[in-house]
Amino acid sequence: MILPASGVRVYVAPGGTDMRKASGTLSMLVQGEWALDPFSGHLFAFCNRRRNLVKVLYWDRNGFCLWQKRLERERFRWPAGRAEVLELDMRRLRWLLEGLELEKIRGHRELAYTTVL
């Protein structure tokens, strides 16, 4: 997948989306139902009900890009059951595309210090 510049946000539609939708209809969904700007350059990810097809929509300077991945045998472990769109980072989107479950992945805790002494 050719990715936009760094600092890009990733928004994921939980549950299943009708994959007959193309870039025009998906961009209307982003703007209408999510109240987000489809021209922002951020990534908007959708998965079908069978969990074997993902589409990622984003705006690139002068047109929409629609990236698609279809699995032949496996299923994506896509977030389900939430009514709101999820915001992820690029690393977590890669995890989803690799078939990992976001809820089960736990890394080291982030530490925040105020002084070194």
Backbone atoms as SQL, in Angstrom:
CREATE TABLE atoms (id INTEGER PRIMARY KEY, chain TEXT, resi INTEGER, resn TEXT, atom TEXT, x REAL, y REAL, z REAL);
INSERT INTO atoms VALUES
  (1, 'A', 1, 'MET', 'N', 0.852, -1.170, 0.000),
  (2, 'A', 1, 'MET', 'CA', 0.000, 0.000, 0.000),
  (3, 'A', 1, 'MET', 'C', 0.896, 1.231, 0.000),
  (4, 'A', 2, 'ILE', 'N', 0.620, 2.163, -0.867),
  (5, 'A', 2, 'ILE', 'CA', 1.327, 3.431, -0.884),
  (6, 'A', 2, 'ILE', 'C', 0.662, 4.324, 0.143),
  (7, 'A', 3, 'LEU', 'N', 1.432, 4.715, 1.141),
  (8, 'A', 3, 'LEU', 'CA', 0.854, 5.457, 2.251),
  (9, 'A', 3, 'LEU', 'C', 1.144, 6.942, 2.141),
  (10, 'A', 4, 'PRO', 'N', 0.221, 7.765, 2.613),
  (11, 'A', 4, 'PRO', 'CA', 0.449, 9.198, 2.650),
  (12, 'A', 4, 'PRO', 'C', 1.541, 9.561, 3.659),
  (13, 'A', 5, 'ALA', 'N', 1.843, 10.830, 3.768),
  (14, 'A', 5, 'ALA', 'CA', 2.907, 11.313, 4.647),
  (15, 'A', 5, 'ALA', 'C', 2.644, 10.979, 6.115),
  (16, 'A', 6, 'SER', 'N', 3.689, 11.120, 6.924),
  (17, 'A', 6, 'SER', 'CA', 3.561, 10.840, 8.353),
  (18, 'A', 6, 'SER', 'C', 2.612, 11.848, 8.999),
  (19, 'A', 7, 'GLY', 'N', 2.134, 11.516, 10.182),
  (20, 'A', 7, 'GLY', 'CA', 1.182, 12.363, 10.871),
  (21, 'A', 7, 'GLY', 'C', -0.254, 12.128, 10.435),
  (22, 'A', 8, 'VAL', 'N', -0.456, 11.119, 9.628),
  (23, 'A', 8, 'VAL', 'CA', -1.788, 10.801, 9.128),
  (24, 'A', 8, 'VAL', 'C', -2.540, 9.986, 10.174),
  (25, 'A', 9, 'ARG', 'N', -3.780, 10.314, 10.384),
  (26, 'A', 9, 'ARG', 'CA', -4.630, 9.555, 11.305),
  (27, 'A', 9, 'ARG', 'C', -5.309, 8.430, 10.549),
  (28, 'A', 10, 'VAL', 'N', -5.698, 7.410, 11.293),
  (29, 'A', 10, 'VAL', 'CA', -6.391, 6.259, 10.713),
  (30, 'A', 10, 'VAL', 'C', -7.729, 6.112, 11.431),
  (31, 'A', 11, 'TYR', 'N', -8.802, 6.073, 10.668),
  (32, 'A', 11, 'TYR', 'CA', -10.132, 5.885, 11.222),
  (33, 'A', 11, 'TYR', 'C', -10.683, 4.566, 10.695),
  (34, 'A', 12, 'VAL', 'N', -11.211, 3.753, 11.608),
  (35, 'A', 12, 'VAL', 'CA', -11.691, 2.415, 11.264),
  (36, 'A', 12, 'VAL', 'C', -13.190, 2.328, 11.551),
  (37, 'A', 13, 'ALA', 'N', -13.924, 1.843, 10.562),
  (38, 'A', 13, 'ALA', 'CA', -15.360, 1.611, 10.732),
  (39, 'A', 13, 'ALA', 'C', -15.540, 0.239, 11.379),
  (40, 'A', 14, 'PRO', 'N', -16.012, 0.179, 12.629),
  (41, 'A', 14, 'PRO', 'CA', -16.225, -1.129, 13.243),
  (42, 'A', 14, 'PRO', 'C', -17.390, -1.852, 12.588),
  (43, 'A', 15, 'GLY', 'N', -17.361, -3.162, 12.667),
  (44, 'A', 15, 'GLY', 'CA', -18.423, -3.957, 12.067),
  (45, 'A', 15, 'GLY', 'C', -18.251, -4.059, 10.569),
  (46, 'A', 16, 'GLY', 'N', -19.293, -4.506, 9.907),
  (47, 'A', 16, 'GLY', 'CA', -19.228, -4.723, 8.467),
  (48, 'A', 16, 'GLY', 'C', -19.775, -3.563, 7.661),
  (49, 'A', 17, 'THR', 'N', -19.166, -3.336, 6.514),
  (50, 'A', 17, 'THR', 'CA', -19.586, -2.299, 5.576),
  (51, 'A', 17, 'THR', 'C', -19.867, -2.962, 4.233),
  (52, 'A', 18, 'ASP', 'N', -20.853, -2.465, 3.531),
  (53, 'A', 18, 'ASP', 'CA', -21.177, -2.973, 2.199),
  (54, 'A', 18, 'ASP', 'C', -20.026, -2.641, 1.257),
  (55, 'A', 19, 'MET', 'N', -19.318, -3.644, 0.766),
  (56, 'A', 19, 'MET', 'CA', -18.141, -3.430, -0.065),
  (57, 'A', 19, 'MET', 'C', -18.463, -3.182, -1.531),
  (58, 'A', 20, 'ARG', 'N', -19.730, -3.080, -1.871),
  (59, 'A', 20, 'ARG', 'CA', -20.075, -2.652, -3.228),
  (60, 'A', 20, 'ARG', 'C', -19.841, -1.152, -3.379),
  (61, 'A', 21, 'LYS', 'N', -19.650, -0.461, -2.264),
  (62, 'A', 21, 'LYS', 'CA', -19.425, 0.979, -2.278),
  (63, 'A', 21, 'LYS', 'C', -18.033, 1.287, -2.819),
  (64, 'A', 22, 'ALA', 'N', -17.976, 2.307, -3.655),
  (65, 'A', 22, 'ALA', 'CA', -16.702, 2.764, -4.213),
  (66, 'A', 22, 'ALA', 'C', -16.269, 4.040, -3.478),
  (67, 'A', 23, 'SER', 'N', -15.268, 4.711, -3.999),
  (68, 'A', 23, 'SER', 'CA', -14.692, 5.867, -3.305),
  (69, 'A', 23, 'SER', 'C', -15.709, 6.987, -3.077),
  (70, 'A', 24, 'GLY', 'N', -16.586, 7.242, -4.032),
  (71, 'A', 24, 'GLY', 'CA', -17.574, 8.306, -3.865),
  (72, 'A', 24, 'GLY', 'C', -18.526, 8.052, -2.714),
  (73, 'A', 25, 'THR', 'N', -19.072, 6.860, -2.654),
  (74, 'A', 25, 'THR', 'CA', -20.027, 6.515, -1.593),
  (75, 'A', 25, 'THR', 'C', -19.341, 6.397, -0.238),
  (76, 'A', 26, 'LEU', 'N', -18.140, 5.832, -0.216),
  (77, 'A', 26, 'LEU', 'CA', -17.413, 5.740, 1.058),
  (78, 'A', 26, 'LEU', 'C', -17.035, 7.122, 1.576),
  (79, 'A', 27, 'SER', 'N', -16.661, 8.030, 0.689),
  (80, 'A', 27, 'SER', 'CA', -16.333, 9.389, 1.133),
  (81, 'A', 27, 'SER', 'C', -17.567, 10.112, 1.673),
  (82, 'A', 28, 'MET', 'N', -18.735, 9.844, 1.097),
  (83, 'A', 28, 'MET', 'CA', -19.973, 10.418, 1.631),
  (84, 'A', 28, 'MET', 'C', -20.283, 9.856, 3.012),
  (85, 'A', 29, 'LEU', 'N', -19.984, 8.581, 3.227),
  (86, 'A', 29, 'LEU', 'CA', -20.161, 7.970, 4.542),
  (87, 'A', 29, 'LEU', 'C', -19.248, 8.640, 5.572),
  (88, 'A', 30, 'VAL', 'N', -18.005, 8.868, 5.189),
  (89, 'A', 30, 'VAL', 'CA', -17.041, 9.522, 6.090),
  (90, 'A', 30, 'VAL', 'C', -17.533, 10.914, 6.467),
  (91, 'A', 31, 'GLN', 'N', -17.975, 11.677, 5.490),
  (92, 'A', 31, 'GLN', 'CA', -18.405, 13.046, 5.743),
  (93, 'A', 31, 'GLN', 'C', -19.772, 13.101, 6.427),
  (94, 'A', 32, 'GLY', 'N', -20.714, 12.279, 5.976),
  (95, 'A', 32, 'GLY', 'CA', -22.072, 12.349, 6.492),
  (96, 'A', 32, 'GLY', 'C', -22.270, 11.700, 7.845),
  (97, 'A', 33, 'GLU', 'N', -21.872, 10.443, 7.973),
  (98, 'A', 33, 'GLU', 'CA', -22.121, 9.696, 9.209),
  (99, 'A', 33, 'GLU', 'C', -21.044, 9.902, 10.266),
  (100, 'A', 34, 'TRP', 'N', -19.808, 10.083, 9.840),
  (101, 'A', 34, 'TRP', 'CA', -18.714, 10.236, 10.812),
  (102, 'A', 34, 'TRP', 'C', -18.393, 11.691, 11.108),
  (103, 'A', 35, 'ALA', 'N', -18.914, 12.611, 10.299),
  (104, 'A', 35, 'ALA', 'CA', -18.624, 14.043, 10.439),
  (105, 'A', 35, 'ALA', 'C', -17.124, 14.319, 10.387),
  (106, 'A', 36, 'LEU', 'N', -16.431, 13.614, 9.482),
  (107, 'A', 36, 'LEU', 'CA', -15.001, 13.818, 9.275),
  (108, 'A', 36, 'LEU', 'C', -14.776, 14.305, 7.852),
  (109, 'A', 37, 'ASP', 'N', -13.615, 14.881, 7.617),
  (110, 'A', 37, 'ASP', 'CA', -13.286, 15.437, 6.309),
  (111, 'A', 37, 'ASP', 'C', -12.591, 14.391, 5.438),
  (112, 'A', 38, 'PRO', 'N', -13.242, 13.886, 4.402),
  (113, 'A', 38, 'PRO', 'CA', -12.617, 12.872, 3.551),
  (114, 'A', 38, 'PRO', 'C', -11.450, 13.419, 2.726),
  (115, 'A', 39, 'PHE', 'N', -11.319, 14.752, 2.629),
  (116, 'A', 39, 'PHE', 'CA', -10.235, 15.377, 1.871),
  (117, 'A', 39, 'PHE', 'C', -9.015, 15.694, 2.733),
  (118, 'A', 40, 'SER', 'N', -9.015, 15.232, 3.981),
  (119, 'A', 40, 'SER', 'CA', -7.960, 15.560, 4.938),
  (120, 'A', 40, 'SER', 'C', -6.645, 14.830, 4.673),
  (121, 'A', 41, 'GLY', 'N', -6.679, 13.757, 3.899),
  (122, 'A', 41, 'GLY', 'CA', -5.484, 12.937, 3.698),
  (123, 'A', 41, 'GLY', 'C', -5.367, 11.807, 4.705),
  (124, 'A', 42, 'HIS', 'N', -6.281, 11.766, 5.682),
  (125, 'A', 42, 'HIS', 'CA', -6.285, 10.682, 6.659),
  (126, 'A', 42, 'HIS', 'C', -6.819, 9.408, 6.000),
  (127, 'A', 43, 'LEU', 'N', -6.541, 8.272, 6.622),
  (128, 'A', 43, 'LEU', 'CA', -6.982, 6.979, 6.104),
  (129, 'A', 43, 'LEU', 'C', -8.301, 6.580, 6.757),
  (130, 'A', 44, 'PHE', 'N', -9.198, 6.029, 5.956),
  (131, 'A', 44, 'PHE', 'CA', -10.499, 5.564, 6.429),
  (132, 'A', 44, 'PHE', 'C', -10.636, 4.106, 6.003),
  (133, 'A', 45, 'ALA', 'N', -10.706, 3.206, 6.978),
  (134, 'A', 45, 'ALA', 'CA', -10.677, 1.766, 6.697),
  (135, 'A', 45, 'ALA', 'C', -12.037, 1.131, 6.954),
  (136, 'A', 46, 'PHE', 'N', -12.410, 0.217, 6.050),
  (137, 'A', 46, 'PHE', 'CA', -13.695, -0.476, 6.099),
  (138, 'A', 46, 'PHE', 'C', -13.459, -1.962, 5.868),
  (139, 'A', 47, 'CYS', 'N', -14.303, -2.787, 6.463),
  (140, 'A', 47, 'CYS', 'CA', -14.209, -4.242, 6.274),
  (141, 'A', 47, 'CYS', 'C', -15.609, -4.779, 5.979),
  (142, 'A', 48, 'ASN', 'N', -15.679, -5.835, 5.186),
  (143, 'A', 48, 'ASN', 'CA', -16.988, -6.416, 4.872),
  (144, 'A', 48, 'ASN', 'C', -17.480, -7.307, 6.016),
  (145, 'A', 49, 'ARG', 'N', -18.709, -7.754, 5.917),
  (146, 'A', 49, 'ARG', 'CA', -19.318, -8.568, 6.979),
  (147, 'A', 49, 'ARG', 'C', -18.640, -9.923, 7.143),
  (148, 'A', 50, 'ARG', 'N', -18.137, -10.490, 6.055),
  (149, 'A', 50, 'ARG', 'CA', -17.470, -11.799, 6.124),
  (150, 'A', 50, 'ARG', 'C', -16.045, -11.695, 6.638),
  (151, 'A', 51, 'ARG', 'N', -15.550, -10.478, 6.784),
  (152, 'A', 51, 'ARG', 'CA', -14.215, -10.202, 7.334),
  (153, 'A', 51, 'ARG', 'C', -13.075, -10.716, 6.453),
  (154, 'A', 52, 'ASN', 'N', -13.301, -10.776, 5.144),
  (155, 'A', 52, 'ASN', 'CA', -12.220, -11.217, 4.265),
  (156, 'A', 52, 'ASN', 'C', -11.808, -10.133, 3.262),
  (157, 'A', 53, 'LEU', 'N', -12.395, -8.930, 3.377),
  (158, 'A', 53, 'LEU', 'CA', -12.087, -7.846, 2.456),
  (159, 'A', 53, 'LEU', 'C', -12.005, -6.526, 3.214),
  (160, 'A', 54, 'VAL', 'N', -10.925, -5.778, 2.973),
  (161, 'A', 54, 'VAL', 'CA', -10.728, -4.467, 3.587),
  (162, 'A', 54, 'VAL', 'C', -10.499, -3.453, 2.478),
  (163, 'A', 55, 'LYS', 'N', -11.110, -2.280, 2.640),
  (164, 'A', 55, 'LYS', 'CA', -10.846, -1.149, 1.749),
  (165, 'A', 55, 'LYS', 'C', -10.372, 0.016, 2.605),
  (166, 'A', 56, 'VAL', 'N', -9.348, 0.711, 2.105),
  (167, 'A', 56, 'VAL', 'CA', -8.823, 1.898, 2.774),
  (168, 'A', 56, 'VAL', 'C', -8.927, 3.059, 1.790),
  (169, 'A', 57, 'LEU', 'N', -9.617, 4.100, 2.214),
  (170, 'A', 57, 'LEU', 'CA', -9.852, 5.279, 1.393),
  (171, 'A', 57, 'LEU', 'C', -9.021, 6.441, 1.916),
  (172, 'A', 58, 'TYR', 'N', -8.403, 7.202, 1.004),
  (173, 'A', 58, 'TYR', 'CA', -7.753, 8.453, 1.401),
  (174, 'A', 58, 'TYR', 'C', -7.632, 9.381, 0.199),
  (175, 'A', 59, 'TRP', 'N', -7.515, 10.664, 0.497),
  (176, 'A', 59, 'TRP', 'CA', -7.361, 11.689, -0.529),
  (177, 'A', 59, 'TRP', 'C', -5.885, 11.954, -0.736),
  (178, 'A', 60, 'ASP', 'N', -5.444, 11.969, -1.989),
  (179, 'A', 60, 'ASP', 'CA', -4.038, 12.228, -2.312),
  (180, 'A', 60, 'ASP', 'C', -3.951, 13.367, -3.327),
  (181, 'A', 61, 'ARG', 'N', -3.778, 14.571, -2.845),
  (182, 'A', 61, 'ARG', 'CA', -3.581, 15.801, -3.617),
  (183, 'A', 61, 'ARG', 'C', -4.689, 16.153, -4.600),
  (184, 'A', 62, 'ASN', 'N', -5.035, 15.254, -5.521),
  (185, 'A', 62, 'ASN', 'CA', -6.020, 15.613, -6.535),
  (186, 'A', 62, 'ASN', 'C', -7.014, 14.493, -6.851),
  (187, 'A', 63, 'GLY', 'N', -7.126, 13.541, -5.941),
  (188, 'A', 63, 'GLY', 'CA', -8.094, 12.466, -6.158),
  (189, 'A', 63, 'GLY', 'C', -8.095, 11.461, -5.019),
  (190, 'A', 64, 'PHE', 'N', -9.178, 10.698, -4.944),
  (191, 'A', 64, 'PHE', 'CA', -9.282, 9.659, -3.924),
  (192, 'A', 64, 'PHE', 'C', -8.491, 8.429, -4.343),
  (193, 'A', 65, 'CYS', 'N', -7.850, 7.806, -3.378),
  (194, 'A', 65, 'CYS', 'CA', -7.198, 6.512, -3.566),
  (195, 'A', 65, 'CYS', 'C', -8.003, 5.486, -2.787),
  (196, 'A', 66, 'LEU', 'N', -8.225, 4.348, -3.386),
  (197, 'A', 66, 'LEU', 'CA', -8.967, 3.278, -2.724),
  (198, 'A', 66, 'LEU', 'C', -8.126, 2.014, -2.811),
  (199, 'A', 67, 'TRP', 'N', -7.569, 1.644, -1.678),
  (200, 'A', 67, 'TRP', 'CA', -6.715, 0.463, -1.578),
  (201, 'A', 67, 'TRP', 'C', -7.569, -0.683, -1.063),
  (202, 'A', 68, 'GLN', 'N', -7.343, -1.881, -1.572),
  (203, 'A', 68, 'GLN', 'CA', -8.158, -3.037, -1.197),
  (204, 'A', 68, 'GLN', 'C', -7.274, -4.246, -0.944),
  (205, 'A', 69, 'LYS', 'N', -7.633, -5.022, 0.077),
  (206, 'A', 69, 'LYS', 'CA', -6.972, -6.296, 0.341),
  (207, 'A', 69, 'LYS', 'C', -8.044, -7.349, 0.577),
  (208, 'A', 70, 'ARG', 'N', -7.956, -8.448, -0.174),
  (209, 'A', 70, 'ARG', 'CA', -8.906, -9.550, -0.024),
  (210, 'A', 70, 'ARG', 'C', -8.127, -10.789, 0.391),
  (211, 'A', 71, 'LEU', 'N', -8.579, -11.426, 1.461),
  (212, 'A', 71, 'LEU', 'CA', -7.944, -12.653, 1.936),
  (213, 'A', 71, 'LEU', 'C', -8.566, -13.857, 1.236),
  (214, 'A', 72, 'GLU', 'N', -7.744, -14.809, 0.897),
  (215, 'A', 72, 'GLU', 'CA', -8.227, -16.012, 0.218),
  (216, 'A', 72, 'GLU', 'C', -8.751, -17.066, 1.185),
  (217, 'A', 73, 'ARG', 'N', -8.129, -17.185, 2.368),
  (218, 'A', 73, 'ARG', 'CA', -8.550, -18.233, 3.304),
  (219, 'A', 73, 'ARG', 'C', -8.853, -17.736, 4.709),
  (220, 'A', 74, 'GLU', 'N', -8.106, -16.800, 5.185),
  (221, 'A', 74, 'GLU', 'CA', -8.249, -16.325, 6.567),
  (222, 'A', 74, 'GLU', 'C', -9.323, -15.249, 6.684),
  (223, 'A', 75, 'ARG', 'N', -9.489, -14.728, 7.892),
  (224, 'A', 75, 'ARG', 'CA', -10.418, -13.639, 8.168),
  (225, 'A', 75, 'ARG', 'C', -9.675, -12.555, 8.945),
  (226, 'A', 76, 'PHE', 'N', -10.047, -11.299, 8.696),
  (227, 'A', 76, 'PHE', 'CA', -9.512, -10.200, 9.489),
  (228, 'A', 76, 'PHE', 'C', -10.161, -10.226, 10.862),
  (229, 'A', 77, 'ARG', 'N', -9.439, -9.856, 11.867),
  (230, 'A', 77, 'ARG', 'CA', -9.974, -9.733, 13.219),
  (231, 'A', 77, 'ARG', 'C', -10.370, -8.272, 13.423),
  (232, 'A', 78, 'TRP', 'N', -11.451, -7.917, 12.771),
  (233, 'A', 78, 'TRP', 'CA', -11.899, -6.535, 12.694),
  (234, 'A', 78, 'TRP', 'C', -12.724, -6.176, 13.917),
  (235, 'A', 79, 'PRO', 'N', -12.558, -4.973, 14.472),
  (236, 'A', 79, 'PRO', 'CA', -13.374, -4.560, 15.620),
  (237, 'A', 79, 'PRO', 'C', -14.861, -4.584, 15.268),
  (238, 'A', 80, 'ALA', 'N', -15.664, -5.068, 16.195),
  (239, 'A', 80, 'ALA', 'CA', -17.101, -5.176, 15.944),
  (240, 'A', 80, 'ALA', 'C', -17.876, -4.654, 17.146),
  (241, 'A', 81, 'GLY', 'N', -19.138, -4.359, 16.910),
  (242, 'A', 81, 'GLY', 'CA', -20.056, -4.062, 17.996),
  (243, 'A', 81, 'GLY', 'C', -20.035, -2.642, 18.526),
  (244, 'A', 82, 'ARG', 'N', -19.160, -1.796, 18.039),
  (245, 'A', 82, 'ARG', 'CA', -19.134, -0.415, 18.504),
  (246, 'A', 82, 'ARG', 'C', -19.864, 0.464, 17.502),
  (247, 'A', 83, 'ALA', 'N', -20.547, 1.469, 18.018),
  (248, 'A', 83, 'ALA', 'CA', -21.300, 2.352, 17.130),
  (249, 'A', 83, 'ALA', 'C', -20.428, 3.469, 16.567),
  (250, 'A', 84, 'GLU', 'N', -19.346, 3.817, 17.264),
  (251, 'A', 84, 'GLU', 'CA', -18.509, 4.937, 16.853),
  (252, 'A', 84, 'GLU', 'C', -17.303, 4.467, 16.058),
  (253, 'A', 85, 'VAL', 'N', -16.828, 5.344, 15.213),
  (254, 'A', 85, 'VAL', 'CA', -15.616, 5.076, 14.446),
  (255, 'A', 85, 'VAL', 'C', -14.425, 5.057, 15.413),
  (256, 'A', 86, 'LEU', 'N', -13.454, 4.197, 15.148),
  (257, 'A', 86, 'LEU', 'CA', -12.269, 4.094, 15.987),
  (258, 'A', 86, 'LEU', 'C', -11.118, 4.851, 15.358),
  (259, 'A', 87, 'GLU', 'N', -10.319, 5.511, 16.171),
  (260, 'A', 87, 'GLU', 'CA', -9.112, 6.163, 15.667),
  (261, 'A', 87, 'GLU', 'C', -7.906, 5.351, 16.111),
  (262, 'A', 88, 'LEU', 'N', -7.086, 4.958, 15.141),
  (263, 'A', 88, 'LEU', 'CA', -5.896, 4.146, 15.402),
  (264, 'A', 88, 'LEU', 'C', -4.672, 4.857, 14.858),
  (265, 'A', 89, 'ASP', 'N', -3.501, 4.304, 15.171),
  (266, 'A', 89, 'ASP', 'CA', -2.286, 4.772, 14.523),
  (267, 'A', 89, 'ASP', 'C', -1.925, 3.793, 13.408),
  (268, 'A', 90, 'MET', 'N', -0.946, 4.148, 12.606),
  (269, 'A', 90, 'MET', 'CA', -0.561, 3.318, 11.462),
  (270, 'A', 90, 'MET', 'C', -0.113, 1.928, 11.899),
  (271, 'A', 91, 'ARG', 'N', 0.568, 1.852, 13.030),
  (272, 'A', 91, 'ARG', 'CA', 1.038, 0.561, 13.528),
  (273, 'A', 91, 'ARG', 'C', -0.137, -0.377, 13.780),
  (274, 'A', 92, 'ARG', 'N', -1.185, 0.123, 14.400),
  (275, 'A', 92, 'ARG', 'CA', -2.351, -0.717, 14.698),
  (276, 'A', 92, 'ARG', 'C', -3.112, -1.105, 13.428),
  (277, 'A', 93, 'LEU', 'N', -3.131, -0.220, 12.434),
  (278, 'A', 93, 'LEU', 'CA', -3.738, -0.593, 11.157),
  (279, 'A', 93, 'LEU', 'C', -2.956, -1.742, 10.521),
  (280, 'A', 94, 'ARG', 'N', -1.632, -1.666, 10.563),
  (281, 'A', 94, 'ARG', 'CA', -0.821, -2.769, 10.035),
  (282, 'A', 94, 'ARG', 'C', -1.125, -4.064, 10.770),
  (283, 'A', 95, 'TRP', 'N', -1.307, -3.985, 12.085),
  (284, 'A', 95, 'TRP', 'CA', -1.649, -5.177, 12.874),
  (285, 'A', 95, 'TRP', 'C', -2.962, -5.775, 12.383),
  (286, 'A', 96, 'LEU', 'N', -3.975, -4.917, 12.169),
  (287, 'A', 96, 'LEU', 'CA', -5.264, -5.407, 11.673),
  (288, 'A', 96, 'LEU', 'C', -5.093, -6.096, 10.327),
  (289, 'A', 97, 'LEU', 'N', -4.316, -5.489, 9.445),
  (290, 'A', 97, 'LEU', 'CA', -4.120, -6.061, 8.112),
  (291, 'A', 97, 'LEU', 'C', -3.314, -7.350, 8.149),
  (292, 'A', 98, 'GLU', 'N', -2.524, -7.549, 9.202),
  (293, 'A', 98, 'GLU', 'CA', -1.768, -8.789, 9.377),
  (294, 'A', 98, 'GLU', 'C', -2.588, -9.876, 10.058),
  (295, 'A', 99, 'GLY', 'N', -3.776, -9.533, 10.549),
  (296, 'A', 99, 'GLY', 'CA', -4.647, -10.526, 11.161),
  (297, 'A', 99, 'GLY', 'C', -4.568, -10.590, 12.672),
  (298, 'A', 100, 'LEU', 'N', -3.979, -9.604, 13.312),
  (299, 'A', 100, 'LEU', 'CA', -3.864, -9.601, 14.767),
  (300, 'A', 100, 'LEU', 'C', -5.100, -8.966, 15.396),
  (301, 'A', 101, 'GLU', 'N', -5.417, -9.410, 16.613),
  (302, 'A', 101, 'GLU', 'CA', -6.534, -8.842, 17.360),
  (303, 'A', 101, 'GLU', 'C', -6.031, -7.694, 18.210),
  (304, 'A', 102, 'LEU', 'N', -6.591, -6.517, 18.013),
  (305, 'A', 102, 'LEU', 'CA', -6.117, -5.333, 18.728),
  (306, 'A', 102, 'LEU', 'C', -6.289, -5.442, 20.238),
  (307, 'A', 103, 'GLU', 'N', -7.377, -6.058, 20.683),
  (308, 'A', 103, 'GLU', 'CA', -7.644, -6.136, 22.118),
  (309, 'A', 103, 'GLU', 'C', -6.663, -7.056, 22.846),
  (310, 'A', 104, 'LYS', 'N', -6.053, -7.992, 22.149),
  (311, 'A', 104, 'LYS', 'CA', -5.162, -8.957, 22.788),
  (312, 'A', 104, 'LYS', 'C', -3.692, -8.551, 22.746),
  (313, 'A', 105, 'ILE', 'N', -3.371, -7.527, 21.982),
  (314, 'A', 105, 'ILE', 'CA', -1.984, -7.089, 21.873),
  (315, 'A', 105, 'ILE', 'C', -1.692, -6.109, 22.987),
  (316, 'A', 106, 'ARG', 'N', -0.676, -6.421, 23.757),
  (317, 'A', 106, 'ARG', 'CA', -0.275, -5.540, 24.837),
  (318, 'A', 106, 'ARG', 'C', 1.241, -5.358, 24.779),
  (319, 'A', 107, 'GLY', 'N', 1.650, -4.120, 24.694),
  (320, 'A', 107, 'GLY', 'CA', 3.074, -3.808, 24.684),
  (321, 'A', 107, 'GLY', 'C', 3.514, -3.338, 26.066),
  (322, 'A', 108, 'HIS', 'N', 4.716, -2.865, 26.131),
  (323, 'A', 108, 'HIS', 'CA', 5.216, -2.295, 27.381),
  (324, 'A', 108, 'HIS', 'C', 4.463, -1.009, 27.693),
  (325, 'A', 109, 'ARG', 'N', 4.305, -0.743, 28.966),
  (326, 'A', 109, 'ARG', 'CA', 3.661, 0.499, 29.376),
  (327, 'A', 109, 'ARG', 'C', 4.550, 1.681, 29.011),
  (328, 'A', 110, 'GLU', 'N', 3.938, 2.769, 28.621),
  (329, 'A', 110, 'GLU', 'CA', 4.697, 3.983, 28.333),
  (330, 'A', 110, 'GLU', 'C', 5.013, 4.683, 29.645),
  (331, 'A', 111, 'LEU', 'N', 6.244, 5.092, 29.788),
  (332, 'A', 111, 'LEU', 'CA', 6.676, 5.787, 30.995),
  (333, 'A', 111, 'LEU', 'C', 6.822, 7.274, 30.699),
  (334, 'A', 112, 'ALA', 'N', 6.461, 8.091, 31.665),
  (335, 'A', 112, 'ALA', 'CA', 6.581, 9.541, 31.522),
  (336, 'A', 112, 'ALA', 'C', 7.277, 10.084, 32.757),
  (337, 'A', 113, 'TYR', 'N', 8.517, 10.476, 32.599),
  (338, 'A', 113, 'TYR', 'CA', 9.296, 11.037, 33.702),
  (339, 'A', 113, 'TYR', 'C', 9.336, 12.549, 33.585),
  (340, 'A', 114, 'THR', 'N', 9.524, 13.210, 34.737),
  (341, 'A', 114, 'THR', 'CA', 9.656, 14.657, 34.722),
  (342, 'A', 114, 'THR', 'C', 11.089, 15.102, 34.961),
  (343, 'A', 115, 'THR', 'N', 11.918, 14.219, 35.502),
  (344, 'A', 115, 'THR', 'CA', 13.320, 14.564, 35.753),
  (345, 'A', 115, 'THR', 'C', 14.168, 13.291, 35.693),
  (346, 'A', 116, 'VAL', 'N', 15.449, 13.435, 35.453),
  (347, 'A', 116, 'VAL', 'CA', 16.327, 12.271, 35.384),
  (348, 'A', 116, 'VAL', 'C', 16.973, 11.965, 36.732),
  (349, 'A', 117, 'LEU', 'N', 16.848, 12.834, 37.694),
  (350, 'A', 117, 'LEU', 'CA', 17.436, 12.616, 39.027),
  (351, 'A', 117, 'LEU', 'C', 16.408, 12.227, 40.032);
